[in-house]
């Protein structure tokens, strides 16, 4: 069910992505797990580019569900 919901949310997620540059001027804390199976270094770097005033906290050994 969850993958179907993500696919059905494409229009919403595309709108969020289009608006991200508006938020890019704000400071951001990026919390990044090092063992995520879905999001890796290229995705982290993209977030860091969107938010130039950022601090990245890496969670060594944490996976996709960091909690």
N, C-alpha and C positions, 0 to 999 in steps of 0.2 A: 504494500500500500504506500509506503513512504516514497519510493522512487516515482510512483505514479503521481503523487502530490507535487513532488519537485518539478516533474515535467509539465504538469498542469499550471505551475506557477511561473512559467517562462516569461509571459508578458510583464508580470509584476517585478520579477528579478531583473529584467532588461531595463525597466524604468528606474529601479534602484541604481543599477550600474551607470545609467546615463547621468544621474544626479550626483554621483560620488565626487566629481571634481569640485562641486560647490562646498563640500565638507573638507576638502583637502587643505584648506588654510588653518584648520583647527588642530591643536595638539592631539596626539593619539597615543594610546598605550596598545601595542600589538602583543598579545600573548600567544606564543607559537610553540606547539608541541613538536619535538624533534622526530617522533616516530609515527606521524600521521600518515595513513595510507591513502588519503584522498588529496590532501593539500601539502605540497612540498616546497622546496626552496624557490622555484619560479613564482609561485603564488605569493609567498611571503615577500619577495622582492617587489612584486607588483603593489602590494599594500603599502610597502615602505615608500614607493615612488608616489603613490596617491597622497600619502600623508608625510611630506618632507619633515615636519616637526613632530617626529615620533620617537618613542622609546620602544625597543623590542625586548621583551622578556621571553627567553626560550626556556621551555620546560623539558629538560633532558630526560629522555626515556618515555615521556608521555605520548599517548596515541591520540586518535581522533576525538575520543570522548575524554577530555582532560580531567573531568571530575572524578 
